[in-house]
Amino acid sequence: MKKNLPTIIFVCLIVLVVGFVIYAMSRPEADPAQKANTEKLKVEADVAKLREGNSQGPADAKVTLTEFGDYQCPACKQYYKLIKDEILPKYEGKLKFVFLNFPLVDIHANAQAAAQAAEAAALQGKFWEMHDILYDRQDDWSKQKNPQSKFEAYARELGIDVDVFKKDSDSQKVIDLINQQAGLGDAFGVKGTPSFFVNGVLIDQESGTGSISQAIDKALAQ
């Protein structure tokens, strides 16, 4: 037995090495899209860019309200209701509202995926429908380990081609768009979500939700 011990040890080592090589070769590589998720693009602080993106209201409105938002952010959900139910009806025909992505990936694990779902839906003309579902059902998907099946179910519910939606969600085109918008937020000093700008001027939200209406009224009066 002792004579065979070196041979047994050698065979065991060979088996371990071969096993490691097979594991390394078969292990799936990290998705390049996931690597790119948190890499914001450097963008200049161009006020004109705050008018570009998915929007509601007249394209040539005198006042533009821009939000940098995160779909997994609880505060954004509350402001979403304010914007949809109060601000937009109040200023109908006078205000352009633009939503830009600013996923806080360090604290919200599913924020990036949600932003990709919204922008993928946008490519099929369903941005605002997906935007609303993501906020309305935030509690359903925000704590999921992998919310993709939820997003695909929402897409199906909205009449979106799910196969195309899945490809678009993971596409570099969509990821770059989100990273560019987040980079624009950085350029304008955005630190958290939601952050709002009226005609390029950051709103001081310390005084509460009424600060948005006050800023809009002031801009309309100028």
N, C-alpha and C positions, 0 to 999 in steps of 0.2 A: 504493500500500500504506500509506504514511504517513497519507494522508488518511482511510483507513478504520480506522486504529488506534484512535482514540477510540471509534468505534462498536463495534469488536470487544471492547475492554475493558469497555464498558458492558454488552454482551450477556453477557459472561462473568460479570460481577458479578450480573446478574439471575439467571442460571442457578444461581450459588452460593447466592444468597438463597432462591430457590425450593426448591432441593434441601435446604437446611437446614430450611426450614419443613416440608417433607414428612417429613423424618427426625424432627423434633421431634414432629409430630403422630402419626406411626406408632409411635414408641418406646413400649413398654409401660411403664406406671407401676409404681412399686415396690409390691409386695404389701403392703397395710396390715397384714396379719397378721405379715409379716416385720418391719415397723417396730416392732410392739408386742412382739416377742419378748423384748427385753432390758429392757423397762420394768417393773420390779418394782413391785408395789402396796405402798403404805404400810399396814402392819397393826400393830395393838397386840400386845404380847407377852402374849397370853392363853394360859395353860397349857392350858385346855380345848381349844383349837384343835389342840394337839399330839396329841389323841386322834381328830381328824377327818381322814378321808382313806381311801384304799384300805388295808384292814387284813386281818390274819389273826388267828385266835384269838378267845376269848370277848369279846364286846362289853363285858361288865361285869367283866373281869379286874382283879384288885387292882393289877397292874403293867402299865404300858404302855411299850413300847420304841418310840421314834420315831426314824426315820432320815431325814436330809436327804441325798438322793443325786443323783448325776449319772450317767447311763447310759454316758457316754463316758469316765468316770474309771476308770483302771486299778485304783486302790486300792479303789474301790467294788465292782469286780468281785470282788476277793479277799474283801472283807467279805460280799458277797452269798453266796458259798459257805459262809462261816462261819455266817451267819444261817440259811440254808436247811438245811444239813446237820448243824449242831450245836446252835445256840441254840433254834430252834423245836422240834425233837424233844425236847430236854432239858426244856423248860418247857411242853410241850404241856398245854393246859387251864388253865394258870396265867398265861399271858402274852398280851397283845394287842400285835401288831406293826403299826406304821403306817409306810408309806413316803410321804414328801413330796418333791416335786421341787425341786431346787436346781441347775439347769443352769449350769455355769460357762462362759457364752457367750464370755467374753473369751479363753479358752484352748482350748475344745472346740467346734469349729465345728458339729458335728452334735448336740450335747447337747440343744438346744432342740427340734429336729425329732424326736429320739428320745422326749423327754418327751411331745410332742404325740401321737406314735404310741401310746404306752402309755395315755394318757388317752382317746384315741379308742377304743382297744380296750376300755377300762373301760366305755364307754357301751354296749357289746354284751356285757358280763359276762365279758370275757376279759383283765382287767388283769394278773393274776398270770401268766397264760400268756405274755403279751407281755413283761412285766417279765423273766421268766426267759430268754426267747429273746434279748432285747436284751443281757443280760449274757453268756449262754452264747456268743453269736455276735458279741461286741463287735469282734473282730478283722476280721470280714467287712464291717461297715458303717462303722466309725468313721473310716476314712480315705477313704471315698468322697466325691467332690465333691458328689454329690447322692444321699443314701441312700434317697430315697423309694421307689424301685422295690424295694429290699430290704425295707423295712417293709411294703409292699403284698404282697410274696410271703409274708412271715411271717403277715400277716393272713389271706391265702388259706389258708395251711397250717393255721391255727387254726380255720378254718370261719367266719371273720368276713365279713360282707357288705362287700366291698372298696369298692364305690361309696359306701356310707354312711361307711365308714372314712375315705376320702379327704376327704369333705366335713367330717367331724367333726375330722379332724386339723388342718385349716386354719381351723376355726371360732373366732370370738371367744370363745365360751363356754369352749373348751378352753384357749385362750391365757390368758384371764383367770384361770382356775383355777390354772394353773402359775405365773403371775406373783404370784398371791396367796400361794401356798405359799412361793415364793422370798422374798417380802416378809416372811412370817412368820419365815423363817430369819434374815433381816436383823435383825428385831426381837429375836430371841433371841441375836444376836451370832455367828451362824454365819459362819465365814470360809472354810471349805473343805469338801470332801466326802471320805469320808462323815463326817457328824457325828451323834452319837447322844445321845438324851435318855432317861432313865428317870424316869417320873413327873414330867416337866418339868425335871429336873436334868441339865445337860450332863455327859456322861461324859468324864473325862480319859483320852484314849487313848494318852498318852505311855508308859504302862506296858504297852502291847500289847493284843492281842485279848482277853486274859483279863479286862480291866477291865469288859467288858460283862457277863459272868457275875457278877462280883463285885458290880456295881451292882444287878443283878436280885436276887441272893441277899439283899442288904442290904434292898432294898425289900420283898421278900417276908417278911422277918423282922420288919418293923416292925408 
